[in-house]
């Protein structure tokens, strides 16, 4: 994802408070042997507390009498039957955010805007649970059956205007429940110009439905009020090492990816070339011009091409590739590769669903 590039850019400074955690100055190898339940983390005193409060203000501004409770866990999710939001532990401390980055090559929700996007999305799931919205026939007529099995993979339609575009990888297309959560997130965002932005799109009908539905819920108390905290940090006995081993296996980190062949053609391996600029930095620096140029030649929309470039950046960072040729040569070669690969890759690629 594009919204987190380097660990130092994570805005997760804690408010001043007495004492430090015993694990803050440990090496990564030492820290990985700590269990979640022993980290002693809490939401209070972090910027997460402020961002949750901002979410509550956004809900209140729409007249919604709903405040999803939040807690720290091992990843983002909103549990079935519980109108709350689990937030990943690494967002509660900058040392853990750096570990997350080094293990997973990104920090999901690591910037203010990215974090708020995910909070709004998860709030969509939570309000669906709180008011049992997906049981309504009208909801199902608009979004589909919520009982549809979640796919292990899904093939998005990048040009489709039947879905809003909020989180990356056309996530609204993965499942009816995600379609609703993404539509809600676009609708609830402050100063959202969704009527203008989606004018002429079939997705506008979904936004208008959410607008009418939320007007009906304004001021009402939700019937589902459970405050349970599924997989809360104090209850998790596994170590960080076990956690990251499982996540890397789930997301295929460390395995060859679809774009490796092209990247090794463009860039150099890290061994013996550590003095050269990072390939991921080159792609980030020239992202806009490459996107514009390839869109003009291929007719593909910029959003589609940007997603391909982002995956190239992520994989370059994972492989530690280096830019060993002149900027002009690399720009020309990368542009040529994108022109040839964009449509083919998007037709053949499957996007994993983060469950």
C-alpha positions in Angstrom: 0.0 0.0 0.0 1.2 3.4 -0.8 0.4 5.3 2.3 3.3 4.1 4.4 6.8 4.2 2.9 9.3 4.4 5.8 9.1 3.6 9.5 10.1 7.1 10.5 7.0 8.5 8.8 4.6 6.7 11.2 2.9 9.3 13.3 2.5 7.3 16.5 4.1 9.4 19.2 2.8 8.7 22.6 1.8 11.3 25.1 4.3 11.7 28.0 3.7 9.2 30.7 5.9 7.7 33.4 8.0 4.7 32.8 9.0 2.8 29.7 8.2 -0.7 28.4 10.9 -3.2 29.1 10.9 -4.3 25.5 11.4 -0.9 23.9 15.2 -1.1 23.5 15.4 -4.8 22.6 16.6 -6.0 19.3 14.1 -7.3 16.8 15.2 -10.9 17.6 14.7 -10.4 21.3 11.4 -8.6 20.9 10.0 -11.4 18.7 10.1 -13.7 21.7 7.7 -11.6 23.7 4.1 -12.7 24.0 1.2 -10.3 23.1 -0.2 -10.6 26.6 3.1 -9.4 28.2 3.5 -6.2 26.1 1.4 -4.1 28.5 -0.2 -2.0 25.7 -3.3 0.2 26.0 -5.1 2.6 23.7 -5.2 5.4 26.3 -2.4 7.9 25.8 -1.8 7.1 22.1 -2.9 8.9 18.9 -5.2 6.0 18.4 -7.4 7.4 21.2 -7.6 10.7 19.3 -8.5 8.9 16.0 -11.2 6.9 17.6 -12.6 10.1 19.1 -12.6 11.6 15.6 -14.5 8.6 14.3 -17.1 9.1 17.0 -17.5 12.8 16.1 -18.0 11.8 12.5 -20.7 9.4 13.4 -22.3 12.0 15.7 -22.3 14.6 12.9 -24.6 12.4 11.0 -26.9 12.0 14.0 -25.9 8.4 14.6 -26.3 7.3 18.2 -23.6 4.6 17.8 -20.1 4.4 19.2 -18.3 1.1 18.3 -16.0 0.1 21.2 -12.4 -0.5 20.2 -9.6 -2.6 21.6 -6.1 -3.8 20.7 -5.6 -7.1 19.0 -3.2 -8.7 16.5 -4.9 -7.3 13.4 -7.7 -5.2 12.1 -11.2 -6.7 12.2 -14.8 -6.3 13.4 -16.1 -9.6 14.8 -19.3 -11.3 13.7 -22.1 -10.4 16.2 -20.1 -7.8 18.1 -20.4 -4.1 17.0 -16.8 -3.2 17.8 -13.4 -2.7 16.2 -10.1 -4.5 16.9 -7.0 -2.4 16.1 -3.6 -4.0 15.5 -1.1 -3.7 18.4 1.7 -2.1 16.4 -0.3 1.1 16.0 0.0 1.7 19.8 3.7 2.1 19.9 6.4 3.3 17.4 8.8 0.5 18.3 6.2 -2.1 17.4 5.4 -0.1 14.2 9.1 -0.4 13.2 9.0 -4.1 13.9 5.9 -4.5 11.8 7.5 -2.7 8.9 10.6 -4.8 9.0 8.6 -8.0 9.1 5.7 -7.2 6.7 7.2 -4.3 4.6 4.3 -2.0 5.4 2.4 -0.7 8.4 -1.3 -1.0 7.6 -3.0 2.1 9.0 0.4 3.7 9.9 -0.5 7.2 8.8 -3.4 9.3 10.1 -5.4 9.3 6.8 -4.9 5.6 6.3 -5.9 4.8 9.8 -9.0 6.8 9.5 -9.9 5.1 6.3 -9.7 1.7 7.9 -11.6 2.9 11.0 -14.5 4.1 8.9 -14.5 0.8 7.0 -14.6 -1.2 10.2 -17.2 1.1 11.6 -19.3 0.1 8.6 -19.1 -3.5 9.6 -19.8 -2.6 13.2 -22.9 -0.6 12.4 -24.1 -3.4 10.2 -23.8 -5.7 13.2 -25.3 -3.3 15.7 -28.5 -2.7 13.7 -28.6 -6.1 11.9 -28.7 -4.2 8.6 -27.7 -7.0 6.3 -30.7 -9.0 7.4 -32.9 -6.5 5.6 -34.2 -7.4 2.2 -33.6 -3.9 0.9 -29.9 -4.2 2.0 -29.6 -7.5 0.2 -31.2 -6.2 -2.9 -28.6 -3.4 -3.1 -25.4 -5.3 -2.0 -26.2 -9.0 -2.3 -26.4 -11.8 0.2 -24.2 -11.4 3.3 -24.2 -15.2 3.6 -22.1 -15.5 0.4 -18.9 -17.4 1.3 -15.8 -15.2 1.5 -13.5 -16.2 -1.4 -9.9 -17.2 -0.8 -9.2 -15.0 -3.8 -11.2 -12.7 -6.0 -10.8 -11.2 -9.5 -11.6 -7.5 -9.5 -12.9 -5.4 -12.4 -10.8 -2.3 -12.3 -13.0 -0.3 -14.6 -16.3 -1.2 -12.8 -18.4 1.8 -11.7 -20.7 -0.4 -9.6 -18.5 -0.1 -6.6 -16.9 2.8 -4.7 -13.2 3.1 -4.5 -11.9 3.6 -1.0 -9.3 1.0 0.2 -6.8 -0.4 -2.2 -7.2 -3.4 -4.5 -10.9 -2.6 -5.3 -11.8 -4.1 -1.9 -15.5 -3.3 -2.3 -15.7 -6.0 -5.0 -14.5 -8.8 -2.7 -17.8 -9.5 -0.9 -21.3 -7.9 -0.3 -20.4 -7.1 3.3 -17.2 -5.4 2.2 -19.1 -3.5 -0.5 -21.4 -2.1 2.2 -18.5 -1.3 4.6 -16.6 0.5 1.8 -19.8 2.4 0.7 -20.4 3.5 4.3 -16.8 4.6 4.7 -17.1 6.9 1.6 -20.5 8.2 2.8 -19.4 9.0 6.4 -16.1 10.8 5.6 -16.3 14.5 6.6 -16.9 16.8 3.6 -17.3 13.8 1.3 -18.5 14.9 -2.1 -19.8 11.5 -3.0 -22.7 12.8 -5.0 -20.3 14.7 -7.3 -17.5 12.1 -7.3 -19.9 9.2 -8.2 -22.3 11.1 -10.5 -23.3 8.8 -13.3 -21.9 5.7 -11.6 -24.2 2.8 -10.6 -22.4 2.9 -7.3 -24.2 6.2 -6.6 -27.4 4.2 -6.0 -25.6 2.3 -3.2 -24.4 5.6 -1.6 -27.9 7.1 -1.8 -29.3 3.9 -0.2 -26.8 4.2 2.7 -27.7 7.9 3.0 -31.4 7.0 3.4 -30.7 4.1 5.7 -28.6 6.2 8.0 -31.2 8.9 8.2 -33.6 6.2 9.4 -31.1 5.2 12.1 -30.4 8.7 13.3 -31.0 9.0 17.1 -31.9 5.3 17.5 -30.2 3.0 20.0 -28.8 -0.1 18.4 -30.4 -3.4 19.4 -27.0 -5.3 19.5 -24.9 -3.8 22.3 -22.3 -6.4 23.1 -19.0 -5.0 24.5 -17.0 -8.2 24.2 -13.4 -7.9 23.0 -12.5 -10.8 20.7 -8.8 -11.8 20.8 -7.9 -8.8 23.0 -4.2 -8.4 23.5 -4.1 -9.5 27.2 -5.7 -12.8 26.1 -3.2 -13.6 23.3 -0.5 -16.0 24.5 1.4 -16.4 21.3 4.7 -14.7 20.7 5.3 -12.0 18.1 7.6 -14.5 16.3 4.7 -17.0 16.0 2.4 -14.2 14.9 4.7 -13.0 12.1 5.5 -16.6 10.9 1.8 -17.2 10.5 1.1 -13.9 8.7 4.0 -14.3 6.3 2.7 -17.8 5.4 -0.8 -16.4 4.9 0.2 -13.5 2.6 3.0 -15.4 0.8 5.8 -13.0 1.9 9.1 -14.5 1.0 7.7 -16.4 -2.0 8.4 -15.4 -5.6 5.7 -13.1 -6.9 4.2 -12.5 -10.3 6.4 -9.5 -11.0 9.8 -10.8 -9.9 10.9 -11.6 -13.4 10.3 -8.1 -14.6 11.8 -6.5 -11.6 15.1 -8.5 -11.9 15.2 -7.4 -15.5 15.0 -3.7 -14.5 17.0 -3.6 -11.2 19.9 -5.2 -9.4 20.1 -7.4 -6.4 21.2 -5.9 -3.1 24.3 -8.0 -2.6 27.3 -6.0 -3.6 25.2 -3.1 -4.6 24.1 -1.6 -1.3 25.7 1.8 -2.3 23.1 2.2 -5.1 19.7 3.8 -4.5 16.8 1.6 -3.6 14.6 0.6 -6.5 11.5 1.2 -4.4 12.6 4.8 -3.9 13.1 5.2 -7.7 9.6 4.0 -8.4 8.1 6.2 -5.7 9.9 9.2 -7.0 8.7 8.7 -10.6 5.4 7.2 -9.8 3.2 10.1 -11.0 5.0 10.7 -14.3 5.0 6.9 -15.0 1.4 6.6 -14.2 0.4 9.6 -16.5 2.6 8.4 -19.4 1.3 4.8 -19.3 -2.3 5.8 -18.9 -2.0 8.0 -22.0 -0.5 5.2 -24.1 -2.6 2.3 -22.9 -5.9 4.0 -22.2 -6.0 2.3 -18.8 -7.2 4.5 -15.9 -4.6 5.9 -13.6 -6.0 4.1 -10.6 -5.4 0.7 -12.2 -1.8 1.6 -13.2 -1.1 3.0 -9.8 -2.0 -0.3 -8.2 0.4 -2.1 -10.4 3.2 0.3 -9.6 2.4 0.0 -5.9 2.8 -3.8 -6.1 6.2 -3.3 -7.8 7.2 -0.9 -5.1 6.2 -3.4 -2.4 8.1 -6.3 -4.0 11.2 -4.2 -4.7 11.3 -3.3 -1.0 10.9 -6.9 0.0 13.7 -8.1 -2.3 15.9 -5.1 -1.4 16.5 -4.3 -5.1 18.7 -1.5 -6.2 18.6 1.0 -9.1 21.8 0.5 -11.0 21.2 2.4 -14.3 20.8 6.0 -15.2 17.5 7.6 -14.3 16.6 8.2 -17.9 17.3 4.6 -18.9 15.3 3.2 -16.0 12.4 5.6 -16.7 12.2 4.4 -20.3 12.6 0.7 -19.4 10.1 0.8 -16.6 7.6 2.7 -18.8 8.0 0.0 -21.5 7.5 -2.8 -18.9 4.4 -1.1 -17.5 2.8 -0.7 -20.9 3.4 -4.3 -21.8 2.4 -5.7 -18.4 -0.4 -3.6 -17.0 -3.3 -5.1 -18.8 -1.9 -8.7 -18.9 -1.1 -8.7 -15.2 -4.5 -7.3 -14.2 -6.3 -9.8 -16.2 -4.4 -12.8 -14.7 -4.0 -11.6 -11.2 -6.1 -12.7 -8.2 -6.3 -10.5 -5.1 -6.2 -12.1 -1.8 -8.9 -11.2 0.7 -7.6 -10.2 4.1 -9.9 -12.1 6.4 
